[in-house]
């Protein structure tokens, strides 16, 4: 029997860095998704307020084992 994987997009944020935003997003998703295999950064952006970066954000594509 071959494995089937589902792919979703998630967005994570951090006040520190894009790397931290991605890490937090995957760790949070892992609480409800089983067997995450790949997390691929698709986009990065920043939220700016009063000419200062206040949040780093990443959009990730995450694949995990599909169990019907």
Rosetta constraint file for C-alpha pairs under 8 A:
AtomPair CA 3 CA 65 HARMONIC 7.11 0.50
AtomPair CA 3 CA 66 HARMONIC 7.69 0.50
AtomPair CA 4 CA 65 HARMONIC 6.05 0.50
AtomPair CA 4 CA 66 HARMONIC 5.47 0.50
AtomPair CA 4 CA 67 HARMONIC 7.89 0.50
AtomPair CA 5 CA 63 HARMONIC 6.15 0.50
AtomPair CA 5 CA 64 HARMONIC 5.31 0.50
AtomPair CA 5 CA 65 HARMONIC 4.43 0.50
AtomPair CA 5 CA 66 HARMONIC 4.88 0.50
AtomPair CA 6 CA 63 HARMONIC 5.47 0.50
AtomPair CA 6 CA 64 HARMONIC 5.58 0.50
AtomPair CA 6 CA 65 HARMONIC 6.34 0.50
AtomPair CA 6 CA 66 HARMONIC 5.59 0.50
AtomPair CA 7 CA 61 HARMONIC 6.59 0.50
AtomPair CA 7 CA 62 HARMONIC 5.50 0.50
AtomPair CA 7 CA 63 HARMONIC 4.33 0.50
AtomPair CA 7 CA 64 HARMONIC 6.69 0.50
AtomPair CA 8 CA 61 HARMONIC 5.69 0.50
AtomPair CA 8 CA 62 HARMONIC 5.40 0.50
AtomPair CA 8 CA 63 HARMONIC 6.54 0.50
AtomPair CA 9 CA 59 HARMONIC 6.78 0.50
AtomPair CA 9 CA 60 HARMONIC 5.49 0.50
AtomPair CA 9 CA 61 HARMONIC 4.50 0.50
AtomPair CA 9 CA 62 HARMONIC 6.09 0.50
AtomPair CA 10 CA 25 HARMONIC 7.18 0.50
AtomPair CA 10 CA 59 HARMONIC 5.77 0.50
AtomPair CA 10 CA 60 HARMONIC 5.34 0.50
AtomPair CA 10 CA 61 HARMONIC 6.56 0.50
AtomPair CA 10 CA 62 HARMONIC 7.33 0.50
AtomPair CA 11 CA 25 HARMONIC 6.67 0.50
AtomPair CA 11 CA 57 HARMONIC 6.91 0.50
AtomPair CA 11 CA 58 HARMONIC 5.57 0.50
AtomPair CA 11 CA 59 HARMONIC 4.43 0.50
AtomPair CA 11 CA 60 HARMONIC 6.17 0.50
AtomPair CA 12 CA 21 HARMONIC 5.06 0.50
AtomPair CA 12 CA 22 HARMONIC 5.90 0.50
AtomPair CA 12 CA 24 HARMONIC 6.64 0.50
AtomPair CA 12 CA 25 HARMONIC 4.64 0.50
AtomPair CA 12 CA 57 HARMONIC 5.62 0.50
AtomPair CA 12 CA 58 HARMONIC 5.45 0.50
AtomPair CA 12 CA 59 HARMONIC 6.65 0.50
AtomPair CA 12 CA 60 HARMONIC 7.96 0.50
AtomPair CA 13 CA 18 HARMONIC 7.57 0.50
AtomPair CA 13 CA 20 HARMONIC 7.83 0.50
AtomPair CA 13 CA 21 HARMONIC 4.48 0.50
AtomPair CA 13 CA 22 HARMONIC 7.43 0.50
AtomPair CA 13 CA 24 HARMONIC 7.62 0.50
AtomPair CA 13 CA 25 HARMONIC 7.43 0.50
AtomPair CA 13 CA 55 HARMONIC 6.31 0.50
AtomPair CA 13 CA 56 HARMONIC 5.55 0.50
AtomPair CA 13 CA 57 HARMONIC 4.38 0.50
AtomPair CA 13 CA 58 HARMONIC 6.57 0.50
AtomPair CA 14 CA 18 HARMONIC 6.98 0.50
AtomPair CA 14 CA 20 HARMONIC 6.10 0.50
AtomPair CA 14 CA 21 HARMONIC 4.60 0.50
AtomPair CA 14 CA 24 HARMONIC 7.87 0.50
AtomPair CA 14 CA 55 HARMONIC 5.49 0.50
AtomPair CA 14 CA 56 HARMONIC 5.29 0.50
AtomPair CA 14 CA 57 HARMONIC 6.59 0.50
AtomPair CA 15 CA 54 HARMONIC 6.02 0.50
AtomPair CA 15 CA 55 HARMONIC 4.60 0.50
AtomPair CA 15 CA 56 HARMONIC 6.04 0.50
AtomPair CA 16 CA 20 HARMONIC 6.48 0.50
AtomPair CA 16 CA 21 HARMONIC 7.79 0.50
AtomPair CA 16 CA 55 HARMONIC 7.43 0.50
AtomPair CA 16 CA 56 HARMONIC 7.06 0.50
AtomPair CA 17 CA 21 HARMONIC 6.26 0.50
AtomPair CA 17 CA 55 HARMONIC 7.93 0.50
AtomPair CA 17 CA 56 HARMONIC 5.65 0.50
AtomPair CA 18 CA 22 HARMONIC 6.21 0.50
AtomPair CA 18 CA 44 HARMONIC 7.16 0.50
AtomPair CA 18 CA 56 HARMONIC 5.33 0.50
AtomPair CA 18 CA 57 HARMONIC 6.15 0.50
AtomPair CA 18 CA 58 HARMONIC 6.35 0.50
AtomPair CA 19 CA 23 HARMONIC 6.18 0.50
AtomPair CA 20 CA 24 HARMONIC 6.06 0.50
AtomPair CA 21 CA 25 HARMONIC 6.16 0.50
AtomPair CA 21 CA 56 HARMONIC 6.62 0.50
AtomPair CA 21 CA 57 HARMONIC 6.09 0.50
AtomPair CA 21 CA 58 HARMONIC 6.36 0.50
AtomPair CA 22 CA 26 HARMONIC 6.25 0.50
AtomPair CA 22 CA 41 HARMONIC 7.65 0.50
AtomPair CA 22 CA 57 HARMONIC 7.95 0.50
AtomPair CA 22 CA 58 HARMONIC 6.12 0.50
AtomPair CA 22 CA 60 HARMONIC 7.36 0.50
AtomPair CA 23 CA 27 HARMONIC 6.11 0.50
AtomPair CA 24 CA 28 HARMONIC 6.00 0.50
AtomPair CA 25 CA 29 HARMONIC 6.10 0.50
AtomPair CA 26 CA 30 HARMONIC 6.00 0.50
AtomPair CA 26 CA 39 HARMONIC 7.34 0.50
AtomPair CA 27 CA 31 HARMONIC 6.84 0.50
AtomPair CA 28 CA 32 HARMONIC 7.76 0.50
AtomPair CA 29 CA 33 HARMONIC 5.96 0.50
AtomPair CA 30 CA 34 HARMONIC 6.47 0.50
AtomPair CA 30 CA 35 HARMONIC 7.93 0.50
AtomPair CA 30 CA 36 HARMONIC 6.87 0.50
AtomPair CA 33 CA 64 HARMONIC 7.11 0.50
AtomPair CA 34 CA 64 HARMONIC 6.66 0.50
AtomPair CA 34 CA 65 HARMONIC 6.87 0.50
AtomPair CA 35 CA 64 HARMONIC 5.42 0.50
AtomPair CA 35 CA 65 HARMONIC 5.61 0.50
AtomPair CA 36 CA 62 HARMONIC 7.12 0.50
AtomPair CA 36 CA 63 HARMONIC 5.85 0.50
AtomPair CA 36 CA 64 HARMONIC 4.08 0.50
AtomPair CA 36 CA 65 HARMONIC 6.65 0.50
AtomPair CA 37 CA 62 HARMONIC 7.55 0.50
AtomPair CA 37 CA 63 HARMONIC 5.64 0.50
AtomPair CA 37 CA 64 HARMONIC 5.34 0.50
AtomPair CA 37 CA 65 HARMONIC 7.41 0.50
AtomPair CA 38 CA 61 HARMONIC 7.92 0.50
AtomPair CA 38 CA 62 HARMONIC 5.67 0.50
AtomPair CA 38 CA 63 HARMONIC 5.30 0.50
AtomPair CA 38 CA 64 HARMONIC 7.26 0.50
AtomPair CA 39 CA 60 HARMONIC 6.18 0.50
AtomPair CA 39 CA 61 HARMONIC 5.63 0.50
AtomPair CA 39 CA 62 HARMONIC 4.42 0.50
AtomPair CA 39 CA 63 HARMONIC 6.60 0.50
AtomPair CA 40 CA 60 HARMONIC 5.33 0.50
AtomPair CA 40 CA 61 HARMONIC 5.10 0.50
AtomPair CA 40 CA 62 HARMONIC 6.43 0.50
AtomPair CA 41 CA 58 HARMONIC 6.67 0.50
AtomPair CA 41 CA 59 HARMONIC 6.01 0.50
AtomPair CA 41 CA 60 HARMONIC 4.47 0.50
AtomPair CA 41 CA 61 HARMONIC 6.46 0.50
AtomPair CA 42 CA 58 HARMONIC 7.45 0.50
AtomPair CA 42 CA 59 HARMONIC 5.57 0.50
AtomPair CA 42 CA 60 HARMONIC 5.43 0.50
AtomPair CA 42 CA 61 HARMONIC 6.62 0.50
AtomPair CA 43 CA 58 HARMONIC 5.67 0.50
AtomPair CA 43 CA 59 HARMONIC 5.06 0.50
AtomPair CA 43 CA 60 HARMONIC 7.18 0.50
AtomPair CA 44 CA 56 HARMONIC 7.52 0.50
AtomPair CA 44 CA 57 HARMONIC 5.74 0.50
AtomPair CA 44 CA 58 HARMONIC 4.51 0.50
AtomPair CA 44 CA 59 HARMONIC 6.41 0.50
AtomPair CA 45 CA 56 HARMONIC 6.18 0.50
AtomPair CA 45 CA 57 HARMONIC 5.25 0.50
AtomPair CA 45 CA 58 HARMONIC 6.45 0.50
AtomPair CA 46 CA 53 HARMONIC 6.45 0.50
AtomPair CA 46 CA 54 HARMONIC 7.43 0.50
AtomPair CA 46 CA 55 HARMONIC 5.59 0.50
AtomPair CA 46 CA 56 HARMONIC 4.58 0.50
AtomPair CA 46 CA 57 HARMONIC 5.69 0.50
AtomPair CA 47 CA 53 HARMONIC 5.94 0.50
AtomPair CA 47 CA 54 HARMONIC 5.74 0.50
AtomPair CA 47 CA 55 HARMONIC 5.05 0.50
AtomPair CA 47 CA 56 HARMONIC 6.52 0.50
AtomPair CA 47 CA 57 HARMONIC 7.52 0.50
AtomPair CA 48 CA 52 HARMONIC 5.36 0.50
AtomPair CA 48 CA 53 HARMONIC 4.50 0.50
AtomPair CA 48 CA 54 HARMONIC 5.59 0.50
AtomPair CA 48 CA 55 HARMONIC 7.18 0.50
AtomPair CA 49 CA 53 HARMONIC 6.52 0.50
AtomPair CA 49 CA 54 HARMONIC 6.48 0.50
